[in-house]
Amino acid sequence: IMKEGHPGDDMYFIQKGQVKASVMRDGKEILIATLAAGDFFGEYATITGKNRIATVEALTDVNLARLHRETVKKIVTVHPEIKDVLRKYIKERVQMVLSTIAQYKHRKDESGMI
């Protein structure tokens, strides 16, 4: 659905099914989260204009609702409180990605695989 490091103008809401979010480090996939109906993803790149921070792949058949950056901007203009909610999720998700990567590096260092 989306690839880590690629640009992105859209965020997605899962209507049905499951997806996984992961990052690649040292040629290995690190699972960040599994998301299901009611969850959303892609907000980081859509809001910040930066590249995607994770790869998201479908685990099952999925139905997604896609919102383009311009649509999100219009919604936030009408409902500014949504921007605060999105910022909160962005902060939490970036912290989750960084924490998961740090745990991976710690395990790797402990095993002597430097």
N, C-alpha and C positions, 0 to 999 in steps of 0.2 A: 504494500500500500504506500509506504514511504521508506526512504533509505537515509540512514545516518550520514550527515555531512552534505546532503543535497539541499538546495533551496526549497522553500515551500510557501505557498500563498494560501493554503487551505487548512482548516481544521475539520475534524470529523467527529460526529456523534454516532455511537453504536446503537442501532435500533434492534439488531438481532445478531447473535453469534458471539464469538470470542476472538480476540487478537492477542498477540504477544509483542511486547516492546523489549528490544535488546540493543546492546552495543557490542562492537567488536574491539577486543584488546589482545594484542599479541597473537592474532590469528584465531582467537577463540571467542565464541559467542557468550556474552554474559546476559542472562535474563534479568530484566529490570522489573517488569510487571506483566500480569495477565489482566486484560480488561474485557468487560462484557457489556451486555445491553444496559444502557443508562450512563455509561462512561463516555468520556471524550478524550481525544488526543490530537496532537498537531498544533496546539495552542502556542507553544514556544516560538516556533518559526513564524507563525501567522501574526502574532502580536509584535515580536521584536524585529522581524525582518532578517534575522540571522538564519543560518542553516539548521537543518533538523539535527536534534541531539540524540536521536535513536532511530533504529529501524523498526517498523511496525509491520507484522505479517499476520494474515488471517490464520487462525487455528481451526476454524469451522467456516461454513458458509456464513457470510456476514451481509447485513444490510446497513449501509452507512448513510447518514445525512451529511452533506459537505457544505461548509460555509467558507466562502472566499474572503480574503482579507478586507476587501472593500465593504462587503456585507457586515462583517464583524465591526468595522469602524462605524458604520451607520447605526448599528444596534447600540453600540457603546455611547454614541452621541445622544441617542434618545433615552438610554438607561445607563447613566454613568456608573451606577453601583456595580454593574457587570464587570467593568474594568478592574475594580478592586478584587472581585472574586477571581478573575482570570490571573491577575498578578499573584494572588495567594497560591493558586494552583501551580503557576509557573515556578515560583520559589520552591514550593514543596517538591515538585517533580525534579527540578535541577538538583536539589539536595539529595533526593533519592538516587538519582543517577550517580552523583559524585560519591555518595556513601557506598553504593554497590560496587563501584569501581575500586574504591579504597579497600573494601573487604576482599575483593579479588586479589589486589596487589599484595595485601597482607598475607593471605593464604599462600600465594605464589612465593613470597619471600621466605615464609616459614618452611616451605617444602624444599627450599634451596634451588628453585628453578628460576634463577635470575638471569 
